[in-house]
Amino acid sequence: MAKPDVSQYQSFDQITRRLDDIVGAVRDRDVSLERSLDLFDEAIALGSKAVELVDATDFSPEEKAMLADEGAPSEKAADKPADTAAPSNDAVPDAAEGGSVS
């Protein structure tokens, strides 16, 4: 089967709109399985196109900083102490060691 032609989609907005259309069409109970599979193939091709767009994007220093800030943990999470202690199983006897399990 030939890969769907998605060359007409040049922006994330165009790709997103088309993906929304595909989701709507696939949810329609009147769409055949064959058509749904064709739409699925198109959605995969659109996802690949979106990845290509991201890979080709040159972000400004400000955009890079903004993206880095969005990926950083929130201040609330940084203020909360992390519970690093693992729960201890010492108090639970192991049946293999002759302890009884209730």
GITA-V241199 format. One record per residue. RES is the residue in one letter. BURIAL is + if it has 24 or more other ideal C-beta (glycine too) atoms within 12 Angstrom, else -. D_CENTER is the distance of its C-alpha to the mean C-alpha in Angstrom with 1 decimal. Layout:
res: {RES & RES}
burial: {BURIAL & BURIAL}
d_center: {D_CENTER & D_CENTER}
This chain:
res: {M & A & K & P & D & V & S & Q & Y & Q & S & F & D & Q & I & T & R & R & L & D & D & I & V & G & A & V & R & D & R & D & V & S & L & E & R & S & L & D & L & F & D & E & A & I & A & L & G & S & K & A & V & E & L & V & D & A & T & D & F & S & P & E & E & K & A & M & L & A & D & E & G & A & P & S & E & K & A & A & D & K & P & A & D & T & A & A & P & S & N & D & A & V & P & D & A & A & E & G & G & S & V & S}
burial: {- & - & - & - & - & + & - & - & + & - & - & - & - & - & + & - & - & + & + & - & - & + & - & - & - & - & - & - & - & - & - & - & - & - & - & - & - & - & + & - & - & + & + & - & + & + & - & - & + & + & - & - & - & - & - & - & - & - & - & - & - & - & - & - & - & - & - & - & - & - & - & - & - & - & - & - & - & - & - & - & - & - & - & - & - & - & - & - & - & - & - & - & - & - & - & - & - & - & - & - & - & -}
d_center: {26.7 & 26.2 & 22.9 & 22.5 & 23.8 & 21.2 & 23.5 & 24.4 & 21.0 & 21.4 & 19.2 & 15.8 & 17.8 & 19.3 & 16.1 & 14.5 & 17.9 & 18.2 & 14.8 & 16.1 & 19.4 & 18.0 & 16.3 & 19.7 & 21.6 & 19.9 & 20.5 & 24.1 & 26.2 & 28.6 & 26.3 & 27.3 & 25.2 & 26.0 & 24.9 & 21.6 & 21.0 & 22.1 & 19.6 & 16.8 & 18.1 & 18.1 & 14.5 & 13.6 & 16.2 & 14.9 & 11.4 & 13.6 & 15.8 & 13.1 & 12.5 & 16.3 & 16.7 & 14.7 & 16.7 & 19.8 & 19.5 & 22.1 & 21.2 & 24.3 & 25.0 & 24.5 & 21.0 & 20.2 & 21.7 & 19.8 & 16.4 & 17.7 & 18.9 & 15.6 & 14.1 & 17.4 & 18.1 & 19.9 & 23.7 & 24.0 & 22.0 & 24.1 & 27.3 & 26.7 & 28.1 & 25.9 & 27.3 & 27.5 & 30.2 & 29.2 & 31.0 & 34.2 & 35.3 & 38.9 & 40.3 & 39.2 & 41.7 & 40.4 & 42.0 & 42.6 & 44.7 & 47.0 & 45.4 & 45.3 & 42.1 & 42.7}
